[in-house]
Amino acid sequence: MRTEVFTLKNKQGAEVQITNYGARVISIRVPDREGSLGDVVLGFDSLANYQDPNPYFGGIVGRYANRIAKGKFSLEGVTYQLATNDRDNHLHGGKKGFDNVVWTAVPRGTTQLELTCESPDGEEGYPGTLLTTATYTLTDDNGLEIELRATTDKPTVVNLANHSYFNLTGDGTKSILDHELQINADRFTPTDAQSIPTGELASVIGTPFDFRTSTLIGSRIAEKDQQLIYGFGYDHNWVLNQKNPGELFLAATIVDPGSGRQLEIITTEPGLQFYSGNLLDGTVTGKGGIRYNQYAGMCLETQHFPDSPNQPSFPSTELTPGQEHYHRVIYRFSVTKL
C-alpha cells in the first residue's frame, strides 16, 4: 500500500497534514495573535524519516498506548506475553505498533480523513483481531478532532492515543518550558523507577504535579521530587476530574505567552499523560534541519491509565466482541490577547 500525505483545510486558513503511515499528524499550521501561521507540532520534512526510529512523532499508538508492566497481563484466566520494548516493559503497542503500519485512508471532503487498520489475532502478543478506525476532522473553530474506534472478535485490551509533540511557539529551537499549563486534575498516578504506576491515586497538592491553575511548565521541573528524578521531568498520567465518564471534558489548557497561541484539550478519556520531551537530546533532526533538544516539544496524550490491565482499581481497558472502544479528543487552537 502506498504511503501518502493528506491535507485538511478550514475556512479560517488553518491547515493539518496527516500521513497514512502510522495515521500520523505531520503538521498543524494555526495562527498566532498577529495572524501569522506557524507549525505547532514536531516532525520531519520527509515521509521517509518517519519510517526510521523516532519518538512516535504524531502517530496513533496502540494497541496499548503507554506501558504494561513486564509486557504481561491476564484476561479470562489466560496470561498473555507481549513484546518488551521499554526496559522490561511493553510500550505503545510493542516493536511494531500502529504508528508503524500503513493505514487505509479515505478523504471525506477537505476537512476530514478516515483511516483504518486491521491487527490480526496474536500480533505483538495481543489476543483477537482488532479493527481500528481513526477519523480526523478539522473544524472551522480551529479544532482538530480525533475519533478512535476499535472492535474485536476475541476478548482483548485496548488503549489508543495520539502522540503528537506540541510546541506552540511554532519554532522547534525553542523550549516548551515557557508554556503555561493547566490540567483539570486533583490526582495523578505515581510510578516506580520504570515508569509503571504503583496503583496509588495521589493528590497533586504540594507537589510539582499541581497544575490545577495555570503554571509555567519550567517553574518546578527541576525540583528534587522523587517522581521527577525518575523521569528527568514529567512523564506521568493525571487522573482527570471527570464527573461523567465517557463525556467530553476539558482536560487541559496550554498557552504560549510569546505567540499568544492557546491549546485546549477536550476528551472523553479518564487520563492525560503529560510528557515534557525529557529524552529529546539533539540526536533527532527534524523539520528545517532543526535538532530537537530536551523540552523541544510536549505530548499531551488523552488515554486510559498506564498498566490498567494489571491494576484492578483503574478504569478497565478490556474490550469484548460486540463492544466498541471509543475515544474522542479535540485539540482546539485559539489566541490570547496581550
C-alpha positions in Angstrom: 0.0 0.0 0.0 1.3 3.5 -0.9 2.3 6.0 1.7 0.6 9.3 1.1 0.1 12.8 2.7 -3.4 14.3 3.1 -4.1 18.0 3.8 -7.1 19.3 5.7 -8.0 23.0 5.4 -10.8 25.0 7.1 -12.4 28.4 6.3 -10.1 30.1 8.8 -7.0 29.1 6.7 -5.7 26.6 9.3 -4.1 23.5 7.8 -3.4 20.0 9.1 -1.3 17.4 7.2 -1.7 13.7 8.0 0.0 10.6 6.5 -1.4 7.2 6.3 1.9 5.8 7.6 1.0 5.4 11.3 -2.0 7.7 10.9 0.5 10.4 11.9 -0.2 14.1 12.2 2.8 15.6 10.5 1.9 19.3 10.7 -0.6 21.7 12.2 -0.5 25.2 11.0 -2.5 27.7 13.1 -2.2 31.5 13.6 -0.5 33.4 16.4 -2.0 36.6 17.8 -0.7 38.6 14.8 -2.4 36.2 12.4 0.8 34.5 11.2 0.6 30.8 10.6 3.1 28.5 12.4 3.5 24.7 12.5 3.0 23.7 16.2 4.0 20.0 16.1 7.4 18.4 15.8 8.2 16.0 13.0 10.1 15.6 9.7 10.2 17.2 6.3 10.4 13.8 4.6 8.0 10.9 5.0 10.9 8.5 4.8 12.2 9.8 8.1 9.0 8.6 9.9 10.0 5.1 8.9 13.3 5.4 10.8 13.4 5.1 14.6 11.8 8.2 16.2 9.9 9.1 19.3 6.4 8.3 17.9 6.1 11.7 16.3 2.4 12.4 15.6 1.3 8.7 15.4 -1.6 6.8 16.7 -0.1 4.5 19.2 -1.6 1.1 20.1 -2.8 -1.4 20.6 -2.0 -0.2 24.1 -0.7 3.3 24.5 1.7 3.8 27.3 3.2 0.9 29.4 2.2 -2.5 30.5 4.4 -3.9 33.3 6.7 -6.8 32.2 4.7 -6.9 29.0 2.3 -9.3 30.7 -1.4 -9.4 31.6 -4.1 -11.9 32.3 -7.6 -12.0 30.7 -10.3 -14.5 31.4 -7.8 -16.9 33.0 -5.2 -16.7 30.2 -1.9 -14.9 30.6 -0.5 -13.1 27.6 3.1 -12.1 27.0 3.7 -9.0 24.9 6.9 -7.6 23.5 9.1 -5.8 26.0 10.5 -2.7 24.1 10.9 -0.3 27.0 13.4 -1.7 29.5 11.4 -4.7 30.9 8.0 -3.4 29.9 5.7 -3.1 26.9 5.3 0.4 25.4 2.9 1.9 22.8 2.0 -1.4 21.2 5.4 -3.1 21.1 8.1 -3.4 18.5 5.7 -2.6 15.6 2.8 -0.6 16.9 0.1 1.2 15.0 2.4 4.1 14.4 4.5 1.9 12.1 1.8 0.4 9.8 0.3 1.8 6.6 -3.4 2.6 7.2 -6.1 2.6 4.5 -7.1 6.3 4.0 -10.4 7.7 2.7 -10.7 11.5 2.4 -14.1 13.0 3.3 -14.0 16.3 1.6 -11.4 19.0 2.5 -11.8 18.8 6.3 -12.0 15.1 7.2 -9.9 12.0 6.8 -10.8 8.4 7.8 -8.1 5.8 8.3 -8.5 2.1 9.1 -6.1 -0.7 10.0 -6.6 -4.3 11.0 -4.3 -6.0 13.5 -4.5 -9.9 13.3 -5.0 -12.2 16.3 -1.7 -12.7 18.1 0.1 -9.6 16.6 2.6 -8.4 19.2 1.1 -11.0 21.5 -2.4 -9.5 21.8 -5.5 -11.7 21.5 -8.2 -11.0 19.0 -8.3 -9.5 15.5 -8.7 -5.7 16.1 -10.2 -3.4 13.6 -9.4 0.2 14.3 -10.6 3.4 12.7 -9.1 6.9 13.2 -11.1 9.8 11.9 -9.5 13.3 11.8 -11.7 16.4 11.4 -10.5 20.0 11.1 -13.4 22.2 12.3 -13.9 25.9 11.4 -13.1 26.9 15.0 -9.6 25.6 14.5 -10.2 22.3 16.4 -8.6 19.1 15.3 -11.0 16.4 16.4 -9.8 12.8 16.5 -12.2 9.9 16.9 -10.8 6.5 17.6 -12.9 3.3 17.3 -12.0 -0.3 17.7 -13.8 -3.7 17.6 -12.5 -7.2 18.3 -13.5 -10.8 17.7 -12.0 -12.0 20.9 -11.6 -10.5 24.4 -8.6 -8.2 24.5 -7.3 -4.9 25.9 -7.2 -1.6 24.0 -5.8 1.9 24.8 -5.3 4.1 21.8 -3.8 7.6 21.8 -2.4 10.3 19.5 1.3 11.0 20.2 1.8 14.5 18.7 4.6 16.7 20.2 3.4 20.3 20.6 5.4 23.5 20.7 3.0 26.4 20.4 5.8 28.8 19.5 6.0 27.2 16.1 9.7 27.1 16.4 11.4 23.8 17.3 14.5 25.5 18.5 12.6 27.0 21.4 11.7 25.2 24.7 8.2 24.4 26.0 9.3 25.3 29.5 8.0 28.8 29.0 4.5 27.5 28.1 1.8 27.8 30.8 -0.2 24.7 31.5 -3.4 24.0 33.4 -4.6 20.4 34.0 -8.0 19.8 35.4 -6.9 17.0 37.7 -6.6 16.8 41.5 -4.7 13.5 41.4 -2.0 11.7 39.4 -0.7 8.1 39.3 2.8 7.9 40.8 5.2 5.5 39.2 8.2 3.3 40.1 11.7 3.6 38.6 10.5 2.0 35.4 7.5 4.4 35.0 5.0 1.8 36.0 2.1 3.1 38.2 2.3 2.0 41.8 -1.6 1.8 41.9 -1.9 4.9 44.1 -4.0 7.8 43.1 -2.1 10.6 44.8 -3.1 14.2 45.4 -1.2 16.8 43.4 -1.4 19.3 46.2 2.0 20.4 47.5 3.8 18.7 44.6 5.4 19.7 41.3 2.4 17.9 39.7 -0.1 20.6 40.8 -1.3 22.2 37.6 -4.8 23.0 38.8 -4.1 26.6 38.0 -2.1 27.8 35.0 1.5 27.3 35.8 4.8 27.8 33.9 6.0 24.3 32.9 9.6 25.0 33.8 8.9 26.5 37.2 9.1 23.2 39.1 10.6 20.7 36.7 14.0 20.8 38.4 12.7 20.3 41.9 14.2 17.4 43.9 11.0 15.3 43.8 11.4 11.6 43.6 9.0 11.3 40.7 10.8 13.9 38.6 14.2 12.3 39.3 12.9 9.0 37.9 11.6 10.7 34.7 14.0 13.7 34.3 10.9 15.8 34.1 7.2 15.0 33.5 6.1 11.7 32.1 3.1 10.9 34.2 -0.6 10.3 34.0 -3.1 12.7 35.5 -6.5 11.5 36.8 -8.9 13.9 35.2 -11.7 15.4 37.3 -14.5 13.9 35.1 -17.9 13.9 36.7 -19.4 11.7 33.9 -17.0 9.1 32.5 -17.2 9.0 28.7 -18.5 12.5 28.2 -16.4 15.3 26.8 -14.3 17.1 29.4 -11.9 20.0 29.3 -8.7 18.2 30.3 -6.0 20.8 29.9 -5.2 24.3 28.6 -1.8 25.4 27.3 -0.7 28.9 26.4 2.5 30.2 24.8 2.6 33.8 26.1 5.0 34.9 23.4 2.9 33.9 20.3 -0.4 34.1 22.1 -1.4 30.6 20.8 -3.6 28.6 23.1 -4.5 24.9 23.0 -7.5 23.4 24.8 -7.6 19.6 25.1 -11.1 18.2 25.4 -11.6 14.4 25.7 -13.8 11.5 26.7 -10.9 9.7 28.3 -10.2 9.4 32.1 -6.5 10.2 31.9 -4.0 12.6 30.4 -0.3 11.6 30.0 1.9 14.8 30.1 5.4 14.1 28.7 7.7 17.1 28.7 10.1 15.8 26.0 12.7 14.7 28.5 14.5 12.3 26.2 14.9 14.6 23.2 18.6 15.1 23.2 19.6 16.7 19.9 20.2 13.4 18.1 16.9 13.7 16.1 17.0 16.2 13.2 13.5 17.4 12.4 11.8 20.0 10.2 14.1 22.6 8.7 17.2 20.7 9.8 16.4 21.6 13.5 17.9 19.3 16.1 15.3 18.7 18.7 16.8 19.2 22.1 15.3 18.4 25.5 11.9 20.0 26.1 11.6 21.0 22.4 8.1 19.6 22.4 5.5 18.1 24.8 3.0 15.3 24.5 -0.5 15.5 26.0 -2.0 12.1 25.4 -5.6 11.5 26.3 -5.9 7.9 27.3 -6.7 5.3 29.9 -4.2 4.8 32.7 -0.8 3.1 32.1 -0.7 -0.6 33.1 -4.5 -0.8 33.6 -4.7 -4.5 32.7 -2.7 -5.2 35.8 -4.4 -2.6 38.1 -7.9 -3.7 39.0 -8.7 -0.4 40.7 -8.0 1.6 37.4 -10.8 2.1 34.8 -10.9 -1.1 32.6 -9.4 -1.3 29.2 -10.9 -4.6 28.3 -12.8 -4.9 25.0 -15.1 -7.9 24.2 -16.8 -8.9 20.9 -19.9 -6.8 20.3 -18.5 -3.8 22.2 -16.8 -0.7 20.6 -13.8 1.1 22.1 -14.5 4.8 21.5 -12.1 7.6 22.3 -12.7 11.2 21.2 -10.3 14.1 21.7 -10.4 17.7 20.4 -7.3 19.8 20.2 -8.8 23.3 19.9 -6.5 26.2 19.0 -7.1 29.9 19.6 -5.2 33.0 20.5 -5.0 35.1 23.7 -4.6 38.9 23.9 -1.8 40.8 25.4 
